[in-house]
Amino acid sequence: MAEFSEQDEIIQKIENLKNKISSYQSACEQKLHDSECKLKSSLQENEALRRENSNLKEKMCSWQRRIASSIGMIKTDK
């Protein structure tokens, strides 16, 4: 009879360990999902900032040409 009780205790411990492993796995999967979402969002933000930076550089160059032209430093083909 004691043997069954010991087996039941071992089975219960194994089940508890399985449940803990499952909980940890779920938590890890959630953290991974959250990290992937943050990464995707960061990549999208990075791309938007890259485009904005490119546009600002183009505008800056345009203004530099206008200023240089207005003070006679360069000649424009008009």
Phi and psi restraints in degrees (range 20) as a CNS / XPLOR table:
assign (resid 1 and name C) (resid 2 and name N)
       (resid 2 and name CA) (resid 2 and name C) 1.0 -65.7 20.0 2
assign (resid 2 and name N) (resid 2 and name CA)
       (resid 2 and name C) (resid 3 and name N) 1.0 -30.7 20.0 2
assign (resid 2 and name C) (resid 3 and name N)
       (resid 3 and name CA) (resid 3 and name C) 1.0 -63.6 20.0 2
assign (resid 3 and name N) (resid 3 and name CA)
       (resid 3 and name C) (resid 4 and name N) 1.0 -41.2 20.0 2
assign (resid 3 and name C) (resid 4 and name N)
       (resid 4 and name CA) (resid 4 and name C) 1.0 -65.3 20.0 2
assign (resid 4 and name N) (resid 4 and name CA)
       (resid 4 and name C) (resid 5 and name N) 1.0 -40.6 20.0 2
assign (resid 4 and name C) (resid 5 and name N)
       (resid 5 and name CA) (resid 5 and name C) 1.0 -62.9 20.0 2
assign (resid 5 and name N) (resid 5 and name CA)
       (resid 5 and name C) (resid 6 and name N) 1.0 -41.9 20.0 2
assign (resid 5 and name C) (resid 6 and name N)
       (resid 6 and name CA) (resid 6 and name C) 1.0 -66.2 20.0 2
assign (resid 6 and name N) (resid 6 and name CA)
       (resid 6 and name C) (resid 7 and name N) 1.0 -40.6 20.0 2
assign (resid 6 and name C) (resid 7 and name N)
       (resid 7 and name CA) (resid 7 and name C) 1.0 -64.0 20.0 2
assign (resid 7 and name N) (resid 7 and name CA)
       (resid 7 and name C) (resid 8 and name N) 1.0 -42.6 20.0 2
assign (resid 7 and name C) (resid 8 and name N)
       (resid 8 and name CA) (resid 8 and name C) 1.0 -61.7 20.0 2
assign (resid 8 and name N) (resid 8 and name CA)
       (resid 8 and name C) (resid 9 and name N) 1.0 -39.8 20.0 2
assign (resid 8 and name C) (resid 9 and name N)
       (resid 9 and name CA) (resid 9 and name C) 1.0 -64.5 20.0 2
assign (resid 9 and name N) (resid 9 and name CA)
       (resid 9 and name C) (resid 10 and name N) 1.0 -42.7 20.0 2
assign (resid 9 and name C) (resid 10 and name N)
       (resid 10 and name CA) (resid 10 and name C) 1.0 -65.3 20.0 2
assign (resid 10 and name N) (resid 10 and name CA)
       (resid 10 and name C) (resid 11 and name N) 1.0 -42.8 20.0 2
assign (resid 10 and name C) (resid 11 and name N)
       (resid 11 and name CA) (resid 11 and name C) 1.0 -61.6 20.0 2
assign (resid 11 and name N) (resid 11 and name CA)
       (resid 11 and name C) (resid 12 and name N) 1.0 -42.2 20.0 2
assign (resid 11 and name C) (resid 12 and name N)
       (resid 12 and name CA) (resid 12 and name C) 1.0 -63.6 20.0 2
assign (resid 12 and name N) (resid 12 and name CA)
       (resid 12 and name C) (resid 13 and name N) 1.0 -41.6 20.0 2
assign (resid 12 and name C) (resid 13 and name N)
       (resid 13 and name CA) (resid 13 and name C) 1.0 -63.4 20.0 2
assign (resid 13 and name N) (resid 13 and name CA)
       (resid 13 and name C) (resid 14 and name N) 1.0 -40.9 20.0 2
assign (resid 13 and name C) (resid 14 and name N)
       (resid 14 and name CA) (resid 14 and name C) 1.0 -63.6 20.0 2
assign (resid 14 and name N) (resid 14 and name CA)
       (resid 14 and name C) (resid 15 and name N) 1.0 -43.7 20.0 2
assign (resid 14 and name C) (resid 15 and name N)
       (resid 15 and name CA) (resid 15 and name C) 1.0 -62.2 20.0 2
assign (resid 15 and name N) (resid 15 and name CA)
       (resid 15 and name C) (resid 16 and name N) 1.0 -41.4 20.0 2
assign (resid 15 and name C) (resid 16 and name N)
       (resid 16 and name CA) (resid 16 and name C) 1.0 -62.4 20.0 2
assign (resid 16 and name N) (resid 16 and name CA)
       (resid 16 and name C) (resid 17 and name N) 1.0 -42.4 20.0 2
assign (resid 16 and name C) (resid 17 and name N)
       (resid 17 and name CA) (resid 17 and name C) 1.0 -63.7 20.0 2
assign (resid 17 and name N) (resid 17 and name CA)
       (resid 17 and name C) (resid 18 and name N) 1.0 -41.6 20.0 2
assign (resid 17 and name C) (resid 18 and name N)
       (resid 18 and name CA) (resid 18 and name C) 1.0 -60.3 20.0 2
assign (resid 18 and name N) (resid 18 and name CA)
       (resid 18 and name C) (resid 19 and name N) 1.0 -42.8 20.0 2
assign (resid 18 and name C) (resid 19 and name N)
       (resid 19 and name CA) (resid 19 and name C) 1.0 -64.5 20.0 2
assign (resid 19 and name N) (resid 19 and name CA)
       (resid 19 and name C) (resid 20 and name N) 1.0 -41.8 20.0 2
assign (resid 19 and name C) (resid 20 and name N)
       (resid 20 and name CA) (resid 20 and name C) 1.0 -63.1 20.0 2
assign (resid 20 and name N) (resid 20 and name CA)
       (resid 20 and name C) (resid 21 and name N) 1.0 -44.0 20.0 2
assign (resid 20 and name C) (resid 21 and name N)
       (resid 21 and name CA) (resid 21 and name C) 1.0 -61.0 20.0 2
assign (resid 21 and name N) (resid 21 and name CA)
       (resid 21 and name C) (resid 22 and name N) 1.0 -43.4 20.0 2
assign (resid 21 and name C) (resid 22 and name N)
       (resid 22 and name CA) (resid 22 and name C) 1.0 -62.9 20.0 2
assign (resid 22 and name N) (resid 22 and name CA)
       (resid 22 and name C) (resid 23 and name N) 1.0 -41.7 20.0 2
assign (resid 22 and name C) (resid 23 and name N)
       (resid 23 and name CA) (resid 23 and name C) 1.0 -64.0 20.0 2
assign (resid 23 and name N) (resid 23 and name CA)
       (resid 23 and name C) (resid 24 and name N) 1.0 -45.6 20.0 2
assign (resid 23 and name C) (resid 24 and name N)
       (resid 24 and name CA) (resid 24 and name C) 1.0 -62.5 20.0 2
assign (resid 24 and name N) (resid 24 and name CA)
       (resid 24 and name C) (resid 25 and name N) 1.0 -41.0 20.0 2
assign (resid 24 and name C) (resid 25 and name N)
       (resid 25 and name CA) (resid 25 and name C) 1.0 -62.8 20.0 2
assign (resid 25 and name N) (resid 25 and name CA)
       (resid 25 and name C) (resid 26 and name N) 1.0 -43.5 20.0 2
assign (resid 25 and name C) (resid 26 and name N)
       (resid 26 and name CA) (resid 26 and name C) 1.0 -62.6 20.0 2
assign (resid 26 and name N) (resid 26 and name CA)
       (resid 26 and name C) (resid 27 and name N) 1.0 -42.8 20.0 2
assign (resid 26 and name C) (resid 27 and name N)
       (resid 27 and name CA) (resid 27 and name C) 1.0 -62.7 20.0 2
assign (resid 27 and name N) (resid 27 and name CA)
       (resid 27 and name C) (resid 28 and name N) 1.0 -42.1 20.0 2
assign (resid 27 and name C) (resid 28 and name N)
       (resid 28 and name CA) (resid 28 and name C) 1.0 -64.9 20.0 2
assign (resid 28 and name N) (resid 28 and name CA)
       (resid 28 and name C) (resid 29 and name N) 1.0 -42.0 20.0 2
assign (resid 28 and name C) (resid 29 and name N)
       (resid 29 and name CA) (resid 29 and name C) 1.0 -63.9 20.0 2
assign (resid 29 and name N) (resid 29 and name CA)
       (resid 29 and name C) (resid 30 and name N) 1.0 -38.0 20.0 2
assign (resid 29 and name C) (resid 30 and name N)
       (resid 30 and name CA) (resid 30 and name C) 1.0 -66.5 20.0 2
assign (resid 30 and name N) (resid 30 and name CA)
       (resid 30 and name C) (resid 31 and name N) 1.0 -43.6 20.0 2
assign (resid 30 and name C) (resid 31 and name N)
       (resid 31 and name CA) (resid 31 and name C) 1.0 -62.7 20.0 2
assign (resid 31 and name N) (resid 31 and name CA)
       (resid 31 and name C) (resid 32 and name N) 1.0 -41.4 20.0 2
assign (resid 31 and name C) (resid 32 and name N)
       (resid 32 and name CA) (resid 32 and name C) 1.0 -61.3 20.0 2
assign (resid 32 and name N) (resid 32 and name CA)
       (resid 32 and name C) (resid 33 and name N) 1.0 -46.1 20.0 2
assign (resid 32 and name C) (resid 33 and name N)
       (resid 33 and name CA) (resid 33 and name C) 1.0 -60.2 20.0 2
assign (resid 33 and name N) (resid 33 and name CA)
       (resid 33 and name C) (resid 34 and name N) 1.0 -45.5 20.0 2
assign (resid 33 and name C) (resid 34 and name N)
       (resid 34 and name CA) (resid 34 and name C) 1.0 -61.1 20.0 2
assign (resid 34 and name N) (resid 34 and name CA)
       (resid 34 and name C) (resid 35 and name N) 1.0 -42.3 20.0 2
assign (resid 34 and name C) (resid 35 and name N)
       (resid 35 and name CA) (resid 35 and name C) 1.0 -65.5 20.0 2
assign (resid 35 and name N) (resid 35 and name CA)
       (resid 35 and name C) (resid 36 and name N) 1.0 -40.0 20.0 2
assign (resid 35 and name C) (resid 36 and name N)
       (resid 36 and name CA) (resid 36 and name C) 1.0 -63.2 20.0 2
assign (resid 36 and name N) (resid 36 and name CA)
       (resid 36 and name C) (resid 37 and name N) 1.0 -40.0 20.0 2
assign (resid 36 and name C) (resid 37 and name N)
       (resid 37 and name CA) (resid 37 and name C) 1.0 -64.7 20.0 2
assign (resid 37 and name N) (resid 37 and name CA)
       (resid 37 and name C) (resid 38 and name N) 1.0 -42.9 20.0 2
assign (resid 37 and name C) (resid 38 and name N)
       (resid 38 and name CA) (resid 38 and name C) 1.0 -62.9 20.0 2
assign (resid 38 and name N) (resid 38 and name CA)
       (resid 38 and name C) (resid 39 and name N) 1.0 -41.7 20.0 2
assign (resid 38 and name C) (resid 39 and name N)
       (resid 39 and name CA) (resid 39 and name C) 1.0 -62.2 20.0 2
assign (resid 39 and name N) (resid 39 and name CA)
       (resid 39 and name C) (resid 40 and name N) 1.0 -46.3 20.0 2
assign (resid 39 and name C) (resid 40 and name N)
       (resid 40 and name CA) (resid 40 and name C) 1.0 -60.4 20.0 2
assign (resid 40 and name N) (resid 40 and name CA)
       (resid 40 and name C) (resid 41 and name N) 1.0 -44.6 20.0 2
assign (resid 40 and name C) (resid 41 and name N)
       (resid 41 and name CA) (resid 41 and name C) 1.0 -63.1 20.0 2
assign (resid 41 and name N) (resid 41 and name CA)
       (resid 41 and name C) (resid 42 and name N) 1.0 -42.7 20.0 2
assign (resid 41 and name C) (resid 42 and name N)
       (resid 42 and name CA) (resid 42 and name C) 1.0 -64.4 20.0 2
assign (resid 42 and name N) (resid 42 and name CA)
       (resid 42 and name C) (resid 43 and name N) 1.0 -39.6 20.0 2
assign (resid 42 and name C) (resid 43 and name N)
       (resid 43 and name CA) (resid 43 and name C) 1.0 -65.3 20.0 2
assign (resid 43 and name N) (resid 43 and name CA)
       (resid 43 and name C) (resid 44 and name N) 1.0 -39.5 20.0 2
assign (resid 43 and name C) (resid 44 and name N)
       (resid 44 and name CA) (resid 44 and name C) 1.0 -66.1 20.0 2
assign (resid 44 and name N) (resid 44 and name CA)
       (resid 44 and name C) (resid 45 and name N) 1.0 -42.3 20.0 2
assign (resid 44 and name C) (resid 45 and name N)
       (resid 45 and name CA) (resid 45 and name C) 1.0 -64.5 20.0 2
assign (resid 45 and name N) (resid 45 and name CA)
       (resid 45 and name C) (resid 46 and name N) 1.0 -41.0 20.0 2
assign (resid 45 and name C) (resid 46 and name N)
       (resid 46 and name CA) (resid 46 and name C) 1.0 -60.6 20.0 2
assign (resid 46 and name N) (resid 46 and name CA)
       (resid 46 and name C) (resid 47 and name N) 1.0 -42.7 20.0 2
assign (resid 46 and name C) (resid 47 and name N)
       (resid 47 and name CA) (resid 47 and name C) 1.0 -65.5 20.0 2
assign (resid 47 and name N) (resid 47 and name CA)
       (resid 47 and name C) (resid 48 and name N) 1.0 -41.6 20.0 2
assign (resid 47 and name C) (resid 48 and name N)
       (resid 48 and name CA) (resid 48 and name C) 1.0 -63.6 20.0 2
assign (resid 48 and name N) (resid 48 and name CA)
       (resid 48 and name C) (resid 49 and name N) 1.0 -41.9 20.0 2
assign (resid 48 and name C) (resid 49 and name N)
       (resid 49 and name CA) (resid 49 and name C) 1.0 -66.9 20.0 2
assign (resid 49 and name N) (resid 49 and name CA)
       (resid 49 and name C) (resid 50 and name N) 1.0 -36.2 20.0 2
assign (resid 49 and name C) (resid 50 and name N)
       (resid 50 and name CA) (resid 50 and name C) 1.0 -62.8 20.0 2
assign (resid 50 and name N) (resid 50 and name CA)
       (resid 50 and name C) (resid 51 and name N) 1.0 -44.1 20.0 2
assign (resid 50 and name C) (resid 51 and name N)
       (resid 51 and name CA) (resid 51 and name C) 1.0 -64.0 20.0 2
assign (resid 51 and name N) (resid 51 and name CA)
       (resid 51 and name C) (resid 52 and name N) 1.0 -43.4 20.0 2
assign (resid 51 and name C) (resid 52 and name N)
       (resid 52 and name CA) (resid 52 and name C) 1.0 -62.4 20.0 2
assign (resid 52 and name N) (resid 52 and name CA)
       (resid 52 and name C) (resid 53 and name N) 1.0 -42.4 20.0 2
assign (resid 52 and name C) (resid 53 and name N)
       (resid 53 and name CA) (resid 53 and name C) 1.0 -61.7 20.0 2
assign (resid 53 and name N) (resid 53 and name CA)
       (resid 53 and name C) (resid 54 and name N) 1.0 -42.6 20.0 2
assign (resid 53 and name C) (resid 54 and name N)
       (resid 54 and name CA) (resid 54 and name C) 1.0 -62.2 20.0 2
assign (resid 54 and name N) (resid 54 and name CA)
       (resid 54 and name C) (resid 55 and name N) 1.0 -44.3 20.0 2
assign (resid 54 and name C) (resid 55 and name N)
       (resid 55 and name CA) (resid 55 and name C) 1.0 -63.1 20.0 2
assign (resid 55 and name N) (resid 55 and name CA)
       (resid 55 and name C) (resid 56 and name N) 1.0 -41.9 20.0 2
assign (resid 55 and name C) (resid 56 and name N)
       (resid 56 and name CA) (resid 56 and name C) 1.0 -65.0 20.0 2
assign (resid 56 and name N) (resid 56 and name CA)
       (resid 56 and name C) (resid 57 and name N) 1.0 -37.9 20.0 2
assign (resid 56 and name C) (resid 57 and name N)
       (resid 57 and name CA) (resid 57 and name C) 1.0 -62.8 20.0 2
assign (resid 57 and name N) (resid 57 and name CA)
       (resid 57 and name C) (resid 58 and name N) 1.0 -42.7 20.0 2
assign (resid 57 and name C) (resid 58 and name N)
       (resid 58 and name CA) (resid 58 and name C) 1.0 -62.0 20.0 2
assign (resid 58 and name N) (resid 58 and name CA)
       (resid 58 and name C) (resid 59 and name N) 1.0 -43.6 20.0 2
assign (resid 58 and name C) (resid 59 and name N)
       (resid 59 and name CA) (resid 59 and name C) 1.0 -64.4 20.0 2
assign (resid 59 and name N) (resid 59 and name CA)
       (resid 59 and name C) (resid 60 and name N) 1.0 -40.5 20.0 2
assign (resid 59 and name C) (resid 60 and name N)
       (resid 60 and name CA) (resid 60 and name C) 1.0 -62.4 20.0 2
assign (resid 60 and name N) (resid 60 and name CA)
       (resid 60 and name C) (resid 61 and name N) 1.0 -44.6 20.0 2
assign (resid 60 and name C) (resid 61 and name N)
       (resid 61 and name CA) (resid 61 and name C) 1.0 -62.1 20.0 2
assign (resid 61 and name N) (resid 61 and name CA)
       (resid 61 and name C) (resid 62 and name N) 1.0 -40.4 20.0 2
assign (resid 61 and name C) (resid 62 and name N)
       (resid 62 and name CA) (resid 62 and name C) 1.0 -62.2 20.0 2
assign (resid 62 and name N) (resid 62 and name CA)
       (resid 62 and name C) (resid 63 and name N) 1.0 -45.4 20.0 2
assign (resid 62 and name C) (resid 63 and name N)
       (resid 63 and name CA) (resid 63 and name C) 1.0 -66.3 20.0 2
assign (resid 63 and name N) (resid 63 and name CA)
       (resid 63 and name C) (resid 64 and name N) 1.0 -37.8 20.0 2
assign (resid 63 and name C) (resid 64 and name N)
       (resid 64 and name CA) (resid 64 and name C) 1.0 -61.4 20.0 2
assign (resid 64 and name N) (resid 64 and name CA)
       (resid 64 and name C) (resid 65 and name N) 1.0 -41.7 20.0 2
assign (resid 64 and name C) (resid 65 and name N)
       (resid 65 and name CA) (resid 65 and name C) 1.0 -65.1 20.0 2
assign (resid 65 and name N) (resid 65 and name CA)
       (resid 65 and name C) (resid 66 and name N) 1.0 -41.6 20.0 2
assign (resid 65 and name C) (resid 66 and name N)
       (resid 66 and name CA) (resid 66 and name C) 1.0 -62.6 20.0 2
assign (resid 66 and name N) (resid 66 and name CA)
       (resid 66 and name C) (resid 67 and name N) 1.0 -44.8 20.0 2
assign (resid 66 and name C) (resid 67 and name N)
       (resid 67 and name CA) (resid 67 and name C) 1.0 -64.7 20.0 2
assign (resid 67 and name N) (resid 67 and name CA)
       (resid 67 and name C) (resid 68 and name N) 1.0 -46.2 20.0 2
assign (resid 67 and name C) (resid 68 and name N)
       (resid 68 and name CA) (resid 68 and name C) 1.0 -60.9 20.0 2
assign (resid 68 and name N) (resid 68 and name CA)
       (resid 68 and name C) (resid 69 and name N) 1.0 -40.2 20.0 2
assign (resid 68 and name C) (resid 69 and name N)
       (resid 69 and name CA) (resid 69 and name C) 1.0 -66.5 20.0 2
assign (resid 69 and name N) (resid 69 and name CA)
       (resid 69 and name C) (resid 70 and name N) 1.0 -41.4 20.0 2
assign (resid 69 and name C) (resid 70 and name N)
       (resid 70 and name CA) (resid 70 and name C) 1.0 -70.1 20.0 2
assign (resid 70 and name N) (resid 70 and name CA)
       (resid 70 and name C) (resid 71 and name N) 1.0 -25.8 20.0 2
assign (resid 70 and name C) (resid 71 and name N)
       (resid 71 and name CA) (resid 71 and name C) 1.0 -98.6 20.0 2
assign (resid 71 and name N) (resid 71 and name CA)
       (resid 71 and name C) (resid 72 and name N) 1.0 9.0 20.0 2
assign (resid 71 and name C) (resid 72 and name N)
       (resid 72 and name CA) (resid 72 and name C) 1.0 79.5 20.0 2
assign (resid 72 and name N) (resid 72 and name CA)
       (resid 72 and name C) (resid 73 and name N) 1.0 16.4 20.0 2
assign (resid 72 and name C) (resid 73 and name N)
       (resid 73 and name CA) (resid 73 and name C) 1.0 -77.4 20.0 2
assign (resid 73 and name N) (resid 73 and name CA)
       (resid 73 and name C) (resid 74 and name N) 1.0 -30.3 20.0 2
assign (resid 73 and name C) (resid 74 and name N)
       (resid 74 and name CA) (resid 74 and name C) 1.0 -134.3 20.0 2
assign (resid 74 and name N) (resid 74 and name CA)
       (resid 74 and name C) (resid 75 and name N) 1.0 158.8 20.0 2
assign (resid 74 and name C) (resid 75 and name N)
       (resid 75 and name CA) (resid 75 and name C) 1.0 -105.3 20.0 2
assign (resid 75 and name N) (resid 75 and name CA)
       (resid 75 and name C) (resid 76 and name N) 1.0 137.0 20.0 2
assign (resid 75 and name C) (resid 76 and name N)
       (resid 76 and name CA) (resid 76 and name C) 1.0 -99.5 20.0 2
assign (resid 76 and name N) (resid 76 and name CA)
       (resid 76 and name C) (resid 77 and name N) 1.0 154.0 20.0 2
assign (resid 76 and name C) (resid 77 and name N)
       (resid 77 and name CA) (resid 77 and name C) 1.0 -91.7 20.0 2
assign (resid 77 and name N) (resid 77 and name CA)
       (resid 77 and name C) (resid 78 and name N) 1.0 78.9 20.0 2
